[in-house]
Amino acid sequence: MPWYTLYHPSLMEKAPIMFIKEVWHFKNKPILVVLDPQGKVVCPNALHMMWIWGSNAFPFTSLREESLWIEETWRLELLVNGIDPVILKWIDEEKYIFLYGGDDVEWARKFTNTARATAQAAGIPLEMVYVGKSSKREKIRLAIEKITEEKLSYAWQDLTHDMVLLDQAREHVFLQDSAGEG
């Protein structure tokens, strides 16, 4: 499958740039528009399909995406998707995993201590992962610093990007399904 790229954006005329922004809704984040051999758009943004299923998503059509979502089981591995071997190890060890967040370190301290004590008393193998939100970068950076320093739990630096991709993918399938497309 050929991939066409542009050496430098300044080489592009203004009309295609406007088309890409207005018709393909490109703003600032990367998109992957898939065209069929006739130049018809078969998927307005297959980036999430590539991220989740790789080449198994070929030919990157809405129908293929819908069938992949139907086959998919919602589980933590889908979210982690090989980016965090620690969590994959916990999954293999059949541990319970709490994902939690927020920028209130005192609340995180109470939550993790209570959850850990409760799990220990019940004999439940528990691990916890703090998930920060990128829109509050400085507060989250400080929270991660404290959580890591006090060894309250494991911390993911920024899962927002991955969650946004999954949300976009689900929304894409839902909107097409609602509109009767496919």
C-alpha positions as CSV (number, residue, x, y, z in Angstrom):
1,M,0.0,0.0,0.0
2,P,1.6,3.3,-1.0
3,W,2.0,6.1,1.5
4,Y,2.2,9.7,0.2
5,T,3.8,12.4,2.3
6,L,4.7,16.0,1.8
7,Y,8.3,17.0,2.3
8,H,7.4,20.3,3.9
9,P,4.0,21.9,4.5
10,S,5.1,25.2,2.7
11,L,5.1,23.2,-0.6
12,M,1.4,22.8,-0.4
13,E,-1.0,25.3,-2.1
14,K,-3.7,27.0,0.1
15,A,-6.7,25.3,-1.4
16,P,-5.8,21.7,-0.3
17,I,-4.9,23.0,3.1
18,M,-8.4,24.6,3.4
19,F,-10.0,21.4,2.1
20,I,-8.1,19.3,4.7
21,K,-9.1,21.6,7.5
22,E,-12.8,22.1,6.5
23,V,-13.7,18.7,5.0
24,W,-11.5,16.4,6.9
25,H,-11.7,18.5,10.1
26,F,-8.0,18.6,10.7
27,K,-7.1,20.9,13.6
28,N,-3.8,20.3,15.3
29,K,-3.7,16.6,16.1
30,P,-2.5,14.1,13.5
31,I,-5.1,12.2,11.5
32,L,-4.8,9.3,9.0
33,V,-7.3,9.7,6.2
34,V,-7.6,6.5,4.2
35,L,-8.6,6.7,0.5
36,D,-9.6,3.9,-1.8
37,P,-7.8,3.4,-5.2
38,Q,-10.4,5.8,-6.7
39,G,-9.6,8.5,-4.2
40,K,-12.8,8.2,-2.2
41,V,-12.5,8.6,1.6
42,V,-13.1,5.2,3.2
43,C,-12.1,6.3,6.7
44,P,-11.8,9.9,7.8
45,N,-9.4,9.0,10.6
46,A,-7.8,5.5,10.9
47,L,-5.2,6.6,13.4
48,H,-7.0,4.9,16.3
49,M,-7.5,1.7,14.1
50,M,-3.8,1.6,13.4
51,W,-3.0,2.2,17.1
52,I,-5.4,-0.5,18.4
53,W,-5.3,-3.2,15.7
54,G,-2.3,-2.4,13.5
55,S,-2.4,-4.1,10.1
56,N,-5.4,-6.3,11.2
57,A,-7.6,-3.2,10.6
58,F,-6.8,-3.3,6.8
59,P,-8.5,-2.1,4.6
60,F,-9.4,0.6,7.3
61,T,-13.0,0.9,6.3
62,S,-15.8,1.8,8.6
63,L,-17.2,-1.7,8.1
64,R,-13.9,-3.3,9.1
65,E,-13.7,-1.1,12.1
66,E,-17.2,-1.9,13.2
67,S,-16.5,-5.7,12.9
68,L,-13.3,-5.3,14.9
69,W,-15.1,-3.5,17.7
70,I,-17.8,-6.2,17.7
71,E,-15.1,-8.8,18.1
72,E,-13.2,-6.8,20.7
73,T,-13.5,-7.5,24.5
74,W,-13.2,-4.5,26.7
75,R,-10.4,-5.2,29.0
76,L,-7.3,-3.4,30.4
77,E,-5.0,-4.9,27.9
78,L,-6.8,-2.9,25.2
79,L,-6.1,0.3,27.1
80,V,-2.5,-0.6,27.9
81,N,-1.9,-2.1,24.5
82,G,1.7,-3.1,25.2
83,I,2.8,0.3,26.4
84,D,3.2,-0.7,30.0
85,P,4.8,-4.1,30.8
86,V,4.3,-3.7,34.6
87,I,0.5,-3.7,34.2
88,L,0.6,-6.5,31.7
89,K,2.5,-8.5,34.3
90,W,-0.1,-7.8,36.9
91,I,-2.8,-8.9,34.5
92,D,-0.9,-12.2,33.8
93,E,-0.7,-12.6,37.6
94,E,-4.5,-12.1,37.8
95,K,-4.3,-9.2,40.2
96,Y,-7.1,-6.7,40.6
97,I,-6.1,-3.3,39.3
98,F,-7.6,0.0,40.3
99,L,-7.2,3.0,38.0
100,Y,-7.7,6.2,39.9
101,G,-7.0,9.9,39.4
102,G,-7.5,13.4,40.5
103,D,-5.2,16.2,41.6
104,D,-5.9,16.1,45.4
105,V,-2.9,14.3,46.9
106,E,-4.5,14.0,50.3
107,W,-7.5,12.2,48.8
108,A,-5.2,9.9,46.8
109,R,-3.3,9.1,50.0
110,K,-6.5,8.2,51.9
111,F,-7.9,6.3,49.0
112,T,-4.8,4.2,48.4
113,N,-4.2,3.4,52.1
114,T,-7.9,2.4,52.6
115,A,-8.0,0.3,49.4
116,R,-4.7,-1.4,50.2
117,A,-5.9,-2.2,53.8
118,T,-9.3,-3.4,52.6
119,A,-7.7,-5.7,49.9
120,Q,-5.1,-7.0,52.4
121,A,-7.8,-7.8,55.0
122,A,-9.9,-9.6,52.3
123,G,-6.9,-11.4,50.8
124,I,-7.3,-9.7,47.4
125,P,-4.2,-9.2,45.3
126,L,-4.5,-5.5,44.5
127,E,-2.4,-3.1,42.5
128,M,-3.3,0.6,41.9
129,V,-2.4,2.9,39.1
130,Y,-2.7,6.7,39.3
131,V,-3.8,8.2,36.0
132,G,-3.1,11.9,35.4
133,K,-5.0,14.3,33.2
134,S,-3.0,16.4,30.7
135,S,-5.2,19.5,31.0
136,K,-3.9,20.0,34.5
137,R,-0.2,19.2,33.8
138,E,1.4,21.1,36.7
139,K,-1.0,19.9,39.4
140,I,-0.8,16.3,38.0
141,R,3.0,16.5,37.8
142,L,3.1,17.4,41.5
143,A,0.6,14.7,42.4
144,I,2.6,12.1,40.6
145,E,5.7,13.3,42.3
146,K,4.1,12.9,45.8
147,I,2.4,9.6,44.9
148,T,5.7,8.1,43.6
149,E,7.7,9.6,46.5
150,E,5.4,8.2,49.1
151,K,5.0,4.9,47.2
152,L,1.2,5.2,47.4
153,S,0.8,3.4,44.0
154,Y,2.2,3.0,40.5
155,A,1.6,6.2,38.4
156,W,1.0,6.6,34.7
157,Q,2.5,9.8,33.4
158,D,-0.2,10.6,30.9
159,L,-2.8,8.2,29.7
160,T,-5.0,10.9,28.3
161,H,-3.8,10.5,24.8
162,D,-4.6,6.7,24.8
163,M,-8.0,7.3,26.4
164,V,-8.8,10.0,23.8
165,L,-7.9,7.7,21.0
166,L,-10.2,5.0,22.4
167,D,-13.0,7.5,23.0
168,Q,-12.7,8.8,19.4
169,A,-12.7,5.2,18.0
170,R,-15.9,4.3,20.0
171,E,-17.6,7.6,19.1
172,H,-16.7,7.1,15.4
173,V,-18.4,3.7,15.4
174,F,-21.3,4.9,17.4
175,L,-22.0,7.9,15.2
176,Q,-21.8,5.8,12.0
177,D,-24.1,3.2,13.5
178,S,-26.6,5.9,14.6
179,A,-26.5,7.5,11.1
180,G,-27.1,4.1,9.5
181,E,-23.7,4.2,7.7
182,G,-21.3,1.3,7.6
